[in-house]
Amino acid sequence: MHATCVIYNPAAGRGRAERLLNALPPSLASGVELRPTTTEGHAVELARRACDDGFAKVVAAGGDGTVHEVANGVLQSGRRDVVFGTWPIGSANDFAFTLGLDVWWKIREQNPPLDVLEIDVGRVTAPGRERFFVDSVGIGFNGMVTIESRKTKWLAGLPLYAWAFLKAMVRHFATPPMTVRFDGHEITGPTLALSILNAQREGNFPLRPNASLTDGQFDYMHAKGLTRLHLVRYLPAMVRGKLPEGHPRLALGRASRIEVQREAPLCVHADGEFVCVPEEGVKGITIEVLPQRLKVEVYRPALYGGLQ
Ligand SMILES: Nc1ncnc2c1ncn2[C@@H]1O[C@H](COP(=O)(O)OP(=O)(O)OP(=O)(O)O)[C@@H](O)[C@H]1O
């Protein structure tokens, strides 16, 4: 049997995935078994099966959606020794950015060496559902941005999410009251969005550029009673990863357990995949860190986007 199982989404990157995998450099292609997904959600099952089959390494080849599903499969398998790899061939590769793997992928022909790091993982629970995540969770406005990004097929990467952000701002801007408990500290008030980052980027925006994957904590951005004007004003800062510290309506902080309650049903994504949409009526959700729970491949020269 091969040592590595590569689970890939043929639909990722607007259909580019198949072409890229057919042109793998020999250093990556040898010792690898490719297993394609056939439908949404399939990668979870394929990853679980790859772990049961005894592969030492399981790679998610696709965008953040594929990363999310493969990571969930590996974590559900209970095997702690499996190394999780990411080949960023999707249209959003936020997790790969933090691991330095988007840089590595560009120079893959040179076969640069990768290291293994044990990173924190997040777990989202709500009544009747449980999900792991590796990159980020977005609640409220960010969930609506994800809905809008799914409707746009003609853009990718940052332009896609900037466009979806503007559409969500016109169609779904709302700041209903929300109660959020960050570890022992509870706040109730108008909330536009809550971003909870294990890695550094959400929807291509480097919202928390100093987030660590190994500190046992999430870095969050709590957008409270902002106006549309605030959003427009802070969009360039979000794109550059330079949100203001100490803003009364935009709190930045760290926590290892976050509980959210809202009267209006929640829209929540985890790594860009929906945990719940408003129609499902979910009003409460808990997000917690599982410290150093997953072994992942990283490219050290560009780890944390090469910034730290
Ligand atoms: N064979 C398939 N056919 C259609 N959809 C699939 C298939 N396999 C996976 N998917 C779904 O495609 C979605 C996007 O996958 P992924 O994130 O890997 O690609 P992407 O090009 O980066 O997309 P996105 O624009 O969402 O970031 C996921 O929700 C995933 O469940």
The ligand as a MOL file (V3000), in Angstrom:
LIG
                    3D

  0  0  0     0  0            999 V3000
M  V30 BEGIN CTAB
M  V30 COUNTS 31 33 0 0 0
M  V30 BEGIN ATOM
M  V30 1 N -17.0990 15.9870 -6.2510 0
M  V30 2 C -17.6830 17.0920 -5.8200 0
M  V30 3 N -18.6390 17.7180 -6.5540 0
M  V30 4 C -19.2010 18.8630 -6.1440 0
M  V30 5 N -18.9100 19.4800 -4.9680 0
M  V30 6 C -17.9710 18.9120 -4.1940 0
M  V30 7 C -17.3130 17.6950 -4.5740 0
M  V30 8 N -16.4120 17.3730 -3.6120 0
M  V30 9 C -16.5190 18.3330 -2.6760 0
M  V30 10 N -17.4480 19.2570 -3.0120 0
M  V30 11 C -17.8350 20.4860 -2.2760 0
M  V30 12 O -17.2600 21.6240 -2.9290 0
M  V30 13 C -17.1980 22.7010 -1.9800 0
M  V30 14 C -15.9780 23.5650 -2.2120 0
M  V30 15 O -14.8440 22.8100 -2.0400 0
M  V30 16 P -13.4040 23.4500 -1.8350 0
M  V30 17 O -13.4370 24.4360 -0.7360 0
M  V30 18 O -12.4460 22.3510 -1.7420 0
M  V30 19 O -13.1210 24.1820 -3.1960 0
M  V30 20 P -12.9670 25.7030 -3.5470 0
M  V30 21 O -12.7550 25.8040 -5.0000 0
M  V30 22 O -11.9330 26.3500 -2.7360 0
M  V30 23 O -14.3350 26.2560 -3.1710 0
M  V30 24 P -14.6790 27.5520 -2.3270 0
M  V30 25 O -14.9550 28.5930 -3.3380 0
M  V30 26 O -15.8610 27.1020 -1.5100 0
M  V30 27 O -13.5270 27.8830 -1.4570 0
M  V30 28 C -17.2500 22.0370 -0.6110 0
M  V30 29 O -18.4600 22.4210 0.0170 0
M  V30 30 C -17.2450 20.5530 -0.8940 0
M  V30 31 O -18.0730 19.8180 0.0020 0
M  V30 END ATOM
M  V30 BEGIN BOND
M  V30 1 1 1 2
M  V30 2 1 2 3
M  V30 3 2 2 7
M  V30 4 2 3 4
M  V30 5 1 4 5
M  V30 6 2 5 6
M  V30 7 1 6 7
M  V30 8 1 6 10
M  V30 9 1 7 8
M  V30 10 2 8 9
M  V30 11 1 9 10
M  V30 12 1 10 11
M  V30 13 1 11 12
M  V30 14 1 11 30
M  V30 15 1 12 13
M  V30 16 1 13 14
M  V30 17 1 13 28
M  V30 18 1 14 15
M  V30 19 1 15 16
M  V30 20 2 16 17
M  V30 21 1 16 18
M  V30 22 1 16 19
M  V30 23 1 19 20
M  V30 24 2 20 21
M  V30 25 1 20 22
M  V30 26 1 20 23
M  V30 27 1 23 24
M  V30 28 2 24 25
M  V30 29 1 24 26
M  V30 30 1 24 27
M  V30 31 1 28 29
M  V30 32 1 28 30
M  V30 33 1 30 31
M  V30 END BOND
M  V30 END CTAB
M  END
